[in-house]
Each structure stands twice: as C-alpha cells, then as structure tokens.
Amino acid sequence: MKKLHSLVLEQKENAKHGEASFPVQKYITQLNTDAPTVMLHWHEEAELTLITEGDCIYQIDLADYEVKAGDLIFVPPLLLHSISKNKSETVSSETYVFHMNFLGGNSTDICSTRYLIPMMNQEFSVPCLITPEHPAYVSLRKIFNQITSLYNEAVTGYELALKSLFLQAVFLLLQYRRENASADTRVFSDKLKQVLDYIELHYAEPITVSELAKLCYFSDYHFMRFFKKHMSMTCVEYINNLRLEKSVELFEKGNSSILEVSLSVGFHNLSYFHRAFKKKYHMTPHAFIRELN
C-alpha cells in the first residue's frame, strides 16, 4: 500500500510529485477548523481531484469555484490555485497530481504538439469544475474510479493503464476547450507568482511591503489591496504563515532549538514566534517538539 500524502502539508510549487520516471502522486487532503486552507500555489504538474466530503471554495487562476462532494476538479499545469473550507466542518478530497511529460508532453508527435504542449503553455482553457450536471461527468468519474483502483492495487503494468486513463481524461476535457483567460487575468496571475516566488526565496530575511510592491510596479496601497483580494490575507499574514510552516519542517527534521529555528525562518522576536506558533497550531513550540519525540 502506497504512503498517502496531504496537500495541506506539501503545497509548495517545488514539492516533488512522484518520481522522475513515474511523475504521478496520490494525495488525500482534509480541511477542518485547524487546517482550513491549502494556500495559493502552483506547479508544473496537472491535478485531477474528487471532492469526497464537504464543500469548499477552489480558486483557480484567480477565479472562484464553489465545489461540493462528488464534484471533480481539473487544474492544468502552472495555474495558481488554492482551497478553502466553506460551510462544512470538514472537507476531504482525493487528488492525482501528474506531469504532462508522463503522457508524452515532451515528445514531438501530433498529440504533444497539437494538444499537450498548448495546454501546458496555457494557449487554451479546459473546464476546471466538472459537476454531475456536466456532460463529461459520468465518463470522467468512471475514469477517476479506475485510476484510484489501479493506483491502489499497483498490478503489473498499472503504469501503462494509468497513462492511458489520464490521456482519456484530457481527451474528454478537450471537447470543451475554450478561449484562454483575459490578458488582465494573465498579467495579475504572473505578478502574483512573482511575488510568491520572491517570498519563498527570501522568507528568512526582512521583507517589506514596498519591495514586494516594486516587483509588481504597484504603489504600496495598490499592492496591499491586490494581495488581499487574491490571497484572502495580508502579505504580512502570508509571510508569517509561511515562516511558521518552515519552522515546523525544521522541527520535524530534528531541530530542537526553538531560538535557532525562530531566527532561521525570519522571526527575530522569540516571544512573537511563540504567540504566532500557538495561534496557528494550538500548542507551543515546546509542546510540538514533545509530540514529535
């Protein structure tokens, strides 16, 4: 039985999804009051998800989608996306993250040049939300169930069958392709990616609103409104949240000095780090370390 991963914990765009020779990974994601969101992120792989319990809000390429149990979600490569709990106490989903190269996206045949590469380059859009009312839903849900069965059982040759099923899923979605997002949406998405990349690289250093605003050629005021609108939190809240997640990674790797961890992730006030950590994880750093041991 394969180890299941959680997108709540492995949400960064540089996360490794599967192996180089088999870039497919299954994730089980659960949102609740303690972990209500999967923060905005992106990666080179595509995602195919089934919501198995509850309802939530998916943001894909800066557009919001209300989804509920039974709905299917497809996220093409490189699109910004996030998940946040809606009215349900808990939300559960099953996701398969796969690289288009696994389907032949790096080859030179007609399938790659006419369909896979243009999808990877965002030259057209396919449906992101597939509800039971969508004409492709029944066929796509059947494909999803087959993917789950094969992935779990891992019988001889299952990789071949998975490749075929992902190609079938892409084929179904291609029947409903549409014009790409507006130029404004693409510009805003690219600016946000640039900001998030910068924060990811410099989270351990002091980061000001002004330097982030300059990346977008916005005034400080315009940038703060822009960030809050698309991230549903201020940039300071986002940076602190990222630093806290990085601190957890260090604790899990065996780092037991709270002061060293605090400083290495960008918190230079130890008491503030304690308060922020307890607010997010409902326990002190000391208690978190004890639970790991």
Rosetta silent file (secondary structure, phi, psi, omega in degrees, C-alpha in Angstrom):
SEQUENCE: MKKLHSLVLEQKENAKHGEASFPVQKYITQLNTDAPTVMLHWHEEAELTLITEGDCIYQIDLADYEVKAGDLIFVPPLLLHSISKNKSETVSSETYVFHMNFLGGNSTDICSTRYLIPMMNQEFSVPCLITPEHPAYVSLRKIFNQITSLYNEAVTGYELALKSLFLQAVFLLLQYRRENASADTRVFSDKLKQVLDYIELHYAEPITVSELAKLCYFSDYHFMRFFKKHMSMTCVEYINNLRLEKSVELFEKGNSSILEVSLSVGFHNLSYFHRAFKKKYHMTPHAFIRELN
SCORE:     score description
SCORE:     0.000 S_00000001
   1 L     0.000  128.195 -177.669    0.000    0.000    0.000 S_00000001
   2 L   -73.305  149.505  173.082    1.496    3.369   -1.007 S_00000001
   3 L   -68.115  132.465  178.355    2.036    6.144    1.502 S_00000001
   4 L   -92.541  143.128 -177.979   -0.651    8.792    1.119 S_00000001
   5 E  -112.999  159.518  178.645    0.344   12.444    1.121 S_00000001
   6 L  -114.986  129.383  177.043   -1.537   15.556    2.135 S_00000001
   7 L   -68.909  -19.686  177.828   -1.660   18.667    0.002 S_00000001
   8 L   -64.847  -36.341 -178.346   -2.140   20.662    3.182 S_00000001
   9 L   -91.397  -30.023 -175.004    1.419   19.811    4.169 S_00000001
  10 L  -116.179   67.045 -170.608    3.002   19.546    0.712 S_00000001
  11 L  -105.250   -1.796 -174.422    1.570   22.559   -1.019 S_00000001
  12 L   -80.755  149.238 -175.017    4.655   24.334   -2.359 S_00000001
  13 L   -65.524  -17.445  179.527    5.285   24.549   -6.057 S_00000001
  14 L   -97.130   12.136  176.550    8.725   22.931   -5.654 S_00000001
  15 L   -66.903  147.879  179.373    7.340   19.814   -3.978 S_00000001
  16 L   -87.810  122.269 -178.697    8.297   16.537   -5.626 S_00000001
  17 L  -107.868   99.437 -177.612    5.245   14.771   -7.090 S_00000001
  18 L    78.353 -156.887 -179.175    6.107   11.132   -7.691 S_00000001
  19 L  -114.756  164.202 -177.676    9.393   10.087   -9.282 S_00000001
  20 L   -58.577  -39.353 -178.532   11.195   11.303  -12.406 S_00000001
  21 L   -84.262  -14.225  179.858   10.331    8.111  -14.284 S_00000001
  22 L  -145.422   75.312 -173.646    6.786    7.977  -12.896 S_00000001
  23 L   -80.172   65.061  178.011    5.640   11.552  -12.103 S_00000001
  24 E  -134.286  132.680 -179.957    2.292   10.632  -10.576 S_00000001
  25 E  -140.862  135.410  175.719    1.358   11.117   -6.923 S_00000001
  26 E   -94.811  137.463  177.884   -1.838   10.498   -4.979 S_00000001
  27 E  -128.054  138.798  168.991   -2.826   12.944   -2.222 S_00000001
  28 E  -110.315  118.739 -177.694   -5.532   12.749    0.407 S_00000001
  29 E  -112.444  134.745  176.763   -6.390   16.256    1.630 S_00000001
  30 E  -130.850  124.384  176.559   -8.502   17.038    4.686 S_00000001
  31 E  -108.582  141.233  176.181   -9.527   20.540    5.713 S_00000001
  32 L  -151.571 -169.333 -176.069  -11.012   21.398    9.101 S_00000001
  33 L   -65.036  -28.302  178.895  -11.092   24.261   11.580 S_00000001
  34 L   -80.522  -30.570  178.888   -7.423   23.690   12.485 S_00000001
  35 L  -133.381   78.216 -171.207   -6.290   23.491    8.837 S_00000001
  36 L   -83.768   -7.739 -174.377   -8.950   25.382    6.846 S_00000001
  37 E  -141.925  154.738  160.588   -6.955   26.172    3.702 S_00000001
  38 E  -109.925  116.082 -171.143   -4.421   24.991    1.175 S_00000001
  39 E   -65.943  157.783 -178.903   -2.592   28.206    0.365 S_00000001
  40 E   -56.914  129.605 -176.678   -2.301   29.592   -3.143 S_00000001
  41 E  -157.789  177.438  175.330    0.394   27.728   -5.073 S_00000001
  42 L  -159.560  164.712  179.042    1.238   26.277   -8.473 S_00000001
  43 L  -160.338  171.421 -176.799    3.449   23.629  -10.071 S_00000001
  44 L   -72.156  -20.409 -176.709    4.355   22.145  -13.442 S_00000001
  45 L   -84.384  161.502  171.739    2.012   19.189  -12.976 S_00000001
  46 E   -93.801  162.609  178.140   -1.723   18.944  -13.610 S_00000001
  47 E  -130.155  140.397  171.352   -4.213   17.850  -10.933 S_00000001
  48 E  -126.482  120.228 -171.083   -7.363   15.743  -11.096 S_00000001
  49 E  -127.758  143.055  169.427   -9.390   15.811   -7.867 S_00000001
  50 E  -114.771  124.601  173.710  -12.583   14.271   -6.498 S_00000001
  51 E   -78.761  116.756 -174.693  -14.241   16.022   -3.554 S_00000001
  52 E   -98.077  -18.409  179.867  -15.244   13.132   -1.299 S_00000001
  53 E  -157.473  140.151  172.798  -16.769   15.056    1.615 S_00000001
  54 L    81.439 -171.637  177.599  -17.997   18.563    2.399 S_00000001
  55 E  -135.776  152.194 -176.588  -17.934   21.747    0.368 S_00000001
  56 E  -156.459  175.999  177.386  -15.192   24.288   -0.242 S_00000001
  57 E  -111.526  119.956  171.020  -14.001   27.126   -2.432 S_00000001
  58 E   -96.030  131.272  169.604  -11.398   26.414   -5.092 S_00000001
  59 E  -108.463  119.418 -178.332   -9.593   29.414   -6.516 S_00000001
  60 E  -128.694  121.561 -178.703   -8.064   28.566   -9.900 S_00000001
  61 L    52.952   42.458  176.539   -6.310   31.186  -11.999 S_00000001
  62 L    69.921   11.506  174.777   -7.852   33.898   -9.756 S_00000001
  63 E  -109.420  140.125 -178.703  -11.429   32.642  -10.361 S_00000001
  64 E   -94.410  138.592  177.036  -13.533   31.193   -7.514 S_00000001
  65 E  -129.592  124.936  173.585  -15.433   27.909   -7.796 S_00000001
  66 E   -85.280  120.424 -176.485  -17.868   26.618   -5.173 S_00000001
  67 E  -123.644  156.329 -178.444  -17.449   22.841   -5.064 S_00000001
  68 E  -141.415  172.685 -178.459  -19.135   20.075   -3.106 S_00000001
  69 L   -53.738  132.418 -179.264  -18.884   16.353   -2.510 S_00000001
  70 L   100.440  -20.266  179.947  -18.999   14.441   -5.795 S_00000001
  71 L   -74.605  150.621  174.895  -17.568   17.265   -7.907 S_00000001
  72 E  -109.251  143.141 -179.916  -14.428   16.756   -9.982 S_00000001
  73 E  -125.476  131.592  172.770  -11.723   19.426  -10.312 S_00000001
  74 E  -118.989  125.442  177.510   -9.080   19.656  -13.032 S_00000001
  75 E  -115.347  111.020  178.207   -6.191   22.096  -12.576 S_00000001
  76 L   -65.294  166.231  179.799   -3.966   22.459  -15.669 S_00000001
  77 L   -59.242  145.212  170.079   -0.193   22.927  -15.268 S_00000001
  78 L    71.388    4.771  178.819    1.194   26.217  -13.922 S_00000001
  79 L   -87.356  135.926  172.732   -2.137   27.695  -12.827 S_00000001
  80 L   -62.200  136.645  176.716   -2.378   29.345   -9.421 S_00000001
  81 E  -155.519  150.531  178.410   -4.832   27.501   -7.202 S_00000001
  82 E  -147.241  166.722  178.639   -5.906   27.312   -3.574 S_00000001
  83 E  -134.871  136.733  174.951   -8.591   25.607   -1.475 S_00000001
  84 E  -138.224  139.715  179.971  -10.501   26.994    1.489 S_00000001
  85 E   -61.584  141.300  179.603  -13.130   25.381    3.676 S_00000001
  86 L  -103.323 -113.984 -176.199  -16.637   26.729    3.136 S_00000001
  87 L   -89.260  -24.246 -177.189  -19.610   25.854    5.380 S_00000001
  88 L   -68.694  149.505  175.718  -18.742   22.222    6.130 S_00000001
  89 L   -66.608  -40.636  179.670  -16.922   21.304    9.317 S_00000001
  90 L  -133.294  150.892  176.496  -14.586   19.061    7.354 S_00000001
  91 E  -131.835  133.334  177.814  -13.649   18.712    3.693 S_00000001
  92 E  -127.732  146.238  177.776  -11.946   15.683    2.176 S_00000001
  93 E  -150.393  158.309  176.823  -10.624   15.121   -1.311 S_00000001
  94 E  -121.026  125.115 -172.792   -8.592   12.653   -3.344 S_00000001
  95 E  -128.003  139.922  171.123   -6.134   14.134   -5.832 S_00000001
  96 E  -116.037  118.699  178.424   -3.834   12.764   -8.521 S_00000001
  97 E  -102.286  125.113 -176.049   -1.001   15.087   -9.489 S_00000001
  98 E  -142.438  146.203 -179.575    0.672   14.108  -12.767 S_00000001
  99 L   -89.417  140.190  179.461    3.160   15.659  -15.168 S_00000001
 100 H   -62.685  -24.287  177.484    2.201   16.092  -18.806 S_00000001
 101 H   -63.338  -28.959  176.246    5.560   14.578  -19.786 S_00000001
 102 H   -62.145  -29.751 -179.885    4.238   11.270  -18.429 S_00000001
 103 H   -90.613   -4.158 -178.691    1.581   11.478  -21.152 S_00000001
 104 L   107.893   18.512 -177.289    4.111   12.403  -23.841 S_00000001
 105 L   -66.051  -17.650  179.097    4.176   16.168  -23.394 S_00000001
 106 L  -101.494   12.410  178.201    7.907   16.254  -24.115 S_00000001
 107 L   -95.155 -176.864 -178.159    7.679   14.316  -27.396 S_00000001
 108 L  -118.208   17.531  179.452    7.243   15.699  -30.924 S_00000001
 109 L   -80.109  175.557 -174.886    4.215   13.724  -32.106 S_00000001
 110 H   -64.977  -32.722  179.750    0.886   15.294  -33.053 S_00000001
 111 H   -62.969  -40.771  179.846   -0.657   14.572  -29.637 S_00000001
 112 H   -72.426  -51.485 -172.840    2.027   16.604  -27.939 S_00000001
 113 H   -70.968  -30.432 -176.538    2.341   19.488  -30.399 S_00000001
 114 H   -92.025  -27.389 -172.833   -1.388   19.950  -31.014 S_00000001
 115 H  -125.843  -54.148 -171.671   -2.816   19.334  -27.540 S_00000001
 116 H   -70.618  -48.648  179.919   -0.448   18.711  -24.606 S_00000001
 117 H   -63.600  -45.845  176.024    2.114   21.466  -25.185 S_00000001
 118 H   -58.906  -34.554  176.802   -0.549   24.127  -25.908 S_00000001
 119 H   -67.537  -42.069  178.559   -2.306   23.101  -22.681 S_00000001
 120 H   -64.327  -32.379 -179.701    0.965   23.367  -20.765 S_00000001
 121 L   -88.682    4.389  177.932    1.570   26.790  -22.336 S_00000001
 122 L    59.470   39.053  178.100   -1.962   27.919  -21.425 S_00000001
 123 L   -80.602  -15.763  173.412   -2.878   28.618  -25.063 S_00000001
 124 L  -151.305  168.207 -178.641   -6.434   27.460  -24.364 S_00000001
 125 E  -118.699  148.711  173.585   -8.551   26.565  -21.330 S_00000001
 126 L  -121.318  164.291 -178.317  -10.500   23.452  -20.421 S_00000001
 127 L   -59.081  135.873  175.876  -13.185   23.112  -17.723 S_00000001
 128 L   -94.655  -34.223  179.292  -11.819   23.242  -14.189 S_00000001
 129 E  -110.728  121.913  179.333  -15.054   22.297  -12.396 S_00000001
 130 E  -120.060  102.444 -179.556  -16.932   19.235  -13.604 S_00000001
 131 L   -90.930  168.316  178.844  -20.183   18.753  -11.694 S_00000001
 132 L   -58.436  -18.871  179.520  -22.608   15.827  -12.058 S_00000001
 133 L   -83.180  -13.774 -178.007  -24.636   18.011  -14.460 S_00000001
 134 L   -71.442  138.835 -178.072  -21.698   18.381  -16.878 S_00000001
 135 L   -61.296  -20.758 -179.912  -21.992   16.159  -19.993 S_00000001
 136 L   -93.952   -2.986 -170.427  -18.487   14.750  -19.415 S_00000001
 137 H   -61.680  -49.954 -174.692  -19.022   13.963  -15.734 S_00000001
 138 H   -58.606  -46.345 -179.349  -20.173   10.323  -15.933 S_00000001
 139 H   -66.729  -41.220 -178.117  -17.290    9.296  -18.195 S_00000001
 140 H   -69.542  -36.312  178.081  -14.722   11.303  -16.225 S_00000001
 141 H   -66.748  -37.527  176.637  -15.933    9.916  -12.894 S_00000001
 142 H   -62.894  -42.720  177.796  -15.620    6.390  -14.270 S_00000001
 143 H   -62.302  -43.401  179.866  -12.051    7.160  -15.356 S_00000001
 144 H   -60.164  -43.828  179.841  -11.279    8.603  -11.917 S_00000001
 145 H   -63.059  -38.097  177.693  -12.559    5.463  -10.199 S_00000001
 146 H   -66.295  -39.629  177.428  -10.402    3.300  -12.471 S_00000001
 147 H   -60.205  -45.909 -179.746   -7.352    5.456  -11.688 S_00000001
 148 H   -59.677  -47.463 -178.690   -7.967    5.004   -7.956 S_00000001
 149 H   -61.384  -45.844 -178.436   -8.332    1.238   -8.256 S_00000001
 150 H   -67.811  -42.202 -178.536   -5.207    0.820  -10.365 S_00000001
 151 H   -62.957  -40.485 -177.871   -3.095    3.186   -8.247 S_00000001
 152 H   -72.487  -38.804 -175.342   -4.050    1.380   -5.031 S_00000001
 153 H   -83.937  -31.273  177.630   -3.603   -2.156   -6.372 S_00000001
 154 L    49.768   47.641  177.662   -0.456   -1.452   -8.441 S_00000001
 155 L   -69.728  165.014 -179.879   -0.820   -4.622  -10.506 S_00000001
 156 L   -56.577  126.428  179.709    1.777   -5.453  -13.137 S_00000001
 157 L    84.517    9.071 -176.298    1.593   -2.893  -15.928 S_00000001
 158 H   -63.847  -26.020  178.922   -0.616   -0.486  -13.989 S_00000001
 159 H   -62.707  -38.823  177.525    1.581    2.421  -15.096 S_00000001
 160 H   -62.126  -45.187 -178.747    0.560    1.766  -18.707 S_00000001
 161 H   -65.887  -40.119  178.462   -3.107    1.749  -17.778 S_00000001
 162 H   -62.138  -42.874  177.979   -2.768    4.951  -15.717 S_00000001
 163 H   -57.936  -44.177  178.923   -1.110    6.700  -18.650 S_00000001
 164 H   -63.140  -41.447 -177.529   -3.996    5.648  -20.878 S_00000001
 165 H   -68.967  -40.360  177.005   -6.608    6.830  -18.354 S_00000001
 166 H   -64.588  -37.576  176.237   -5.024   10.261  -17.872 S_00000001
 167 H   -64.186  -39.755  177.378   -4.922   10.664  -21.658 S_00000001
 168 H   -63.240  -40.091  178.851   -8.618    9.740  -21.825 S_00000001
 169 H   -62.696  -44.406  178.574   -9.387   12.336  -19.154 S_00000001
 170 H   -63.319  -40.752  177.999   -7.525   15.025  -21.119 S_00000001
 171 H   -58.350  -46.342  179.527   -9.352   13.956  -24.295 S_00000001
 172 H   -60.593  -44.382 -178.506  -12.742   14.384  -22.600 S_00000001
 173 H   -67.221  -33.466  179.893  -11.833   17.830  -21.281 S_00000001
 174 H   -62.656  -24.785  179.231  -10.513   18.931  -24.678 S_00000001
 175 L   -66.654  -14.102 -177.958  -14.018   18.548  -26.103 S_00000001
 176 L  -122.356   28.007  178.891  -14.993   21.577  -24.006 S_00000001
 177 L   -63.520  152.576 -178.116  -11.930   23.762  -24.590 S_00000001
 178 E  -144.582  172.667  178.836  -12.498   27.491  -24.663 S_00000001
 179 L   -60.337  150.250 -176.614  -10.643   30.733  -25.222 S_00000001
 180 L   -70.068  170.837 -179.259   -7.983   31.467  -22.698 S_00000001
 181 L   -62.392  160.762 -179.417   -8.352   33.856  -19.767 S_00000001
 182 L   -62.045  158.067  179.978   -8.277   37.583  -20.388 S_00000001
 183 H   -60.581  -37.210  179.806   -4.954   39.363  -20.754 S_00000001
 184 H   -62.746  -42.879  179.444   -5.558   41.211  -17.466 S_00000001
 185 H   -61.970  -42.319  179.750   -6.056   37.953  -15.589 S_00000001
 186 H   -64.486  -41.056  179.204   -2.838   36.542  -17.004 S_00000001
 187 H   -63.447  -46.668 -179.699   -0.900   39.684  -16.058 S_00000001
 188 H   -63.506  -40.927  178.752   -2.245   39.668  -12.498 S_00000001
 189 H   -61.664  -44.063  179.660   -1.557   35.940  -12.164 S_00000001
 190 H   -64.693  -39.025  178.406    2.035   36.391  -13.332 S_00000001
 191 H   -63.764  -42.730 -179.109    2.574   39.283  -10.900 S_00000001
 192 H   -65.793  -40.197  176.287    1.260   37.204   -8.016 S_00000001
 193 H   -59.666  -41.934 -179.330    3.506   34.280   -8.957 S_00000001
 194 H   -62.580  -42.163  179.279    6.487   36.620   -8.995 S_00000001
 195 H   -65.372  -45.485 -179.009    5.643   37.915   -5.524 S_00000001
 196 H   -65.950  -36.785  175.455    5.117   34.430   -4.084 S_00000001
 197 H   -61.640  -43.917 -178.925    8.374   33.237   -5.635 S_00000001
 198 H   -62.571  -44.087  179.572   10.200   36.174   -4.073 S_00000001
 199 H   -63.694  -41.260  179.512    8.714   35.463   -0.645 S_00000001
 200 H   -60.480  -36.341 -178.501    9.624   31.780   -0.943 S_00000001
 201 H   -80.303  -28.066 -170.839   13.249   32.718   -1.636 S_00000001
 202 H  -121.358   16.633 -174.589   13.555   35.467    0.990 S_00000001
 203 L   -60.150  -26.432 -178.428   11.174   34.471    3.817 S_00000001
 204 L   -79.627   -7.615 -178.948   14.100   34.199    6.273 S_00000001
 205 L  -106.151  162.493  172.366   15.045   37.827    5.624 S_00000001
 206 L   -62.639  131.378  179.461   13.163   41.038    6.486 S_00000001
 207 L  -125.763  128.096 -179.968   10.618   41.671    3.699 S_00000001
 208 L  -105.164  157.190  175.728    8.795   44.972    3.307 S_00000001
 209 H   -60.149  -38.067 -177.156    5.567   45.787    1.530 S_00000001
 210 H   -62.004  -42.038 -178.736    7.449   48.336   -0.558 S_00000001
 211 H   -70.992  -31.778  175.356    9.873   45.827   -2.057 S_00000001
 212 H   -70.465  -39.558  179.524    7.021   43.462   -2.922 S_00000001
 213 H   -62.851  -36.849 -179.745    5.041   46.332   -4.444 S_00000001
 214 H   -64.450  -31.811  177.794    8.013   47.264   -6.635 S_00000001
 215 H   -60.329  -31.728 -177.249    8.009   43.761   -8.141 S_00000001
 216 H   -98.253   -4.139 -173.779    4.518   44.478   -9.467 S_00000001
 217 L    59.873   38.709  176.986    5.123   48.151  -10.296 S_00000001
 218 L  -110.291  158.075  166.211    2.314   48.998   -7.853 S_00000001
 219 L   -71.493  162.201  178.498    2.111   51.605   -5.128 S_00000001
 220 H   -56.324  -44.842 -178.201    2.191   50.165   -1.601 S_00000001
 221 H   -62.779  -47.329 -179.545   -1.542   50.853   -1.207 S_00000001
 222 H   -62.975  -41.027 -179.269   -2.463   49.265   -4.559 S_00000001
 223 H   -64.161  -44.561 -178.641   -0.265   46.250   -3.840 S_00000001
 224 H   -61.678  -39.079  176.466   -1.790   45.613   -0.413 S_00000001
 225 H   -66.977  -42.979  178.836   -5.299   45.693   -1.900 S_00000001
 226 H   -59.824  -47.158 -178.024   -4.207   43.471   -4.789 S_00000001
 227 H   -65.744  -45.894 -178.436   -2.607   40.893   -2.473 S_00000001
 228 H   -63.639  -38.046 -179.242   -5.507   40.825   -0.006 S_00000001
 229 H   -62.407  -43.902 -173.127   -8.041   40.444   -2.825 S_00000001
 230 H   -93.684  -19.526 -178.564   -6.389   37.404   -4.371 S_00000001
 231 H  -107.140  -10.628 -178.759   -4.866   35.769   -1.285 S_00000001
 232 L    59.934   25.235  174.158   -7.658   36.483    1.229 S_00000001
 233 L  -161.525  161.533  177.817   -4.998   37.592    3.723 S_00000001
 234 L   -75.261  163.277  179.519   -2.470   40.386    4.028 S_00000001
 235 H   -66.042  -32.180  176.995    1.073   39.876    2.774 S_00000001
 236 H   -64.861  -43.505  177.546    2.316   40.054    6.380 S_00000001
 237 H   -61.734  -40.951  179.860   -0.085   37.276    7.375 S_00000001
 238 H   -64.010  -46.688 -178.670    1.059   35.205    4.398 S_00000001
 239 H   -62.109  -44.986  178.944    4.763   35.667    5.196 S_00000001
 240 H   -62.934  -39.681  179.506    4.251   34.778    8.854 S_00000001
 241 H   -63.711  -42.599  178.296    2.222   31.721    7.904 S_00000001
 242 H   -63.631  -43.165  179.069    4.960   30.551    5.536 S_00000001
 243 H   -61.336  -39.234  178.236    7.622   31.105    8.204 S_00000001
 244 H   -65.531  -40.842  177.627    5.606   29.040   10.679 S_00000001
 245 H   -63.761  -39.470  177.549    5.276   26.201    8.178 S_00000001
 246 H   -65.462  -34.900  178.293    9.026   26.319    7.573 S_00000001
 247 H   -65.280  -39.391  177.738    9.606   26.166   11.333 S_00000001
 248 H   -62.238  -41.704  177.907    7.504   23.015   11.550 S_00000001
 249 H   -59.118  -41.313  179.831    9.594   21.450    8.786 S_00000001
 250 H   -67.715  -41.262  177.151   12.763   22.205   10.769 S_00000001
 251 H   -61.536  -41.438 -178.772   11.324   20.760   13.996 S_00000001
 252 H   -68.003  -22.468  177.241   10.281   17.617   12.111 S_00000001
 253 L   -86.058    1.279  175.393   13.850   17.277   10.794 S_00000001
 254 L   106.260   -0.646  177.116   15.153   17.140   14.350 S_00000001
 255 L   -72.753  119.701 -175.332   15.998   20.766   15.091 S_00000001
 256 L  -110.852   -4.221  177.636   15.131   21.228   18.771 S_00000001
 257 L   -85.325  109.041 -177.341   16.473   24.721   19.465 S_00000001
 258 H   -64.410  -38.048  179.412   13.446   26.975   19.340 S_00000001
 259 H   -63.746  -46.008 -179.309   15.600   30.111   19.230 S_00000001
 260 H   -63.579  -42.876  179.633   17.659   28.833   16.282 S_00000001
 261 H   -64.405  -44.532 -179.974   14.568   27.748   14.369 S_00000001
 262 H   -56.943  -47.439 -178.695   12.832   31.041   15.069 S_00000001
 263 H   -68.275  -38.502 -174.975   15.781   33.049   13.752 S_00000001
 264 H   -70.573  -21.450  178.624   16.388   30.804   10.736 S_00000001
 265 L  -101.093    1.407  173.498   12.826   31.249    9.433 S_00000001
 266 L   107.748    2.154  175.343   12.744   35.013    9.901 S_00000001
 267 L   -93.692  113.295 -177.654   11.235   35.520   13.364 S_00000001
 268 L  -102.993    5.503  174.994   13.657   37.710   15.322 S_00000001
 269 L  -121.561  107.835 -172.757   11.373   38.158   18.323 S_00000001
 270 H   -63.137  -40.368 -179.163   11.124   34.872   20.217 S_00000001
 271 H   -66.885  -35.001  176.818    8.019   35.775   22.200 S_00000001
 272 H   -66.502  -40.022  176.691    6.245   36.813   18.992 S_00000001
 273 H   -60.182  -44.365  178.513    7.232   33.485   17.417 S_00000001
 274 H   -58.335  -48.436 -177.407    5.747   31.635   20.420 S_00000001
 275 H   -63.503  -44.467 -178.649    2.463   33.561   20.177 S_00000001
 276 H   -65.731  -41.174  179.987    2.173   33.115   16.410 S_00000001
 277 H   -63.268  -45.453 -178.691    3.007   29.391   16.592 S_00000001
 278 H   -66.337  -37.344  178.880    0.442   28.760   19.329 S_00000001
 279 H   -63.837  -39.418 -176.958   -2.236   30.703   17.469 S_00000001
 280 H   -80.081  -42.345 -171.868   -1.727   28.642   14.292 S_00000001
 281 H  -108.799    1.896  176.190   -1.075   25.183   15.754 S_00000001
 282 L    59.560   29.227  173.077   -2.895   25.463   19.113 S_00000001
 283 L  -161.171  159.646  179.063    0.218   24.439   21.028 S_00000001
 284 L   -78.162  162.132  174.476    3.564   25.930   21.966 S_00000001
 285 H   -57.086  -38.009  177.927    6.753   25.039   20.074 S_00000001
 286 H   -59.066  -47.195 -179.195    7.892   23.098   23.177 S_00000001
 287 H   -64.045  -37.990  179.276    4.691   21.018   23.137 S_00000001
 288 H   -63.240  -43.618  179.065    5.064   20.420   19.390 S_00000001
 289 H   -63.430  -40.664  179.661    8.626   19.122   19.844 S_00000001
 290 H   -61.947  -39.010 -179.531    7.493   16.836   22.696 S_00000001
 291 H   -66.553  -27.989  179.562    4.801   15.327   20.452 S_00000001
 292 H   -73.362  -25.176 -175.709    7.431   14.538   17.823 S_00000001
 293 L   -93.010    0.000    0.000    9.520   12.575   20.330 S_00000001
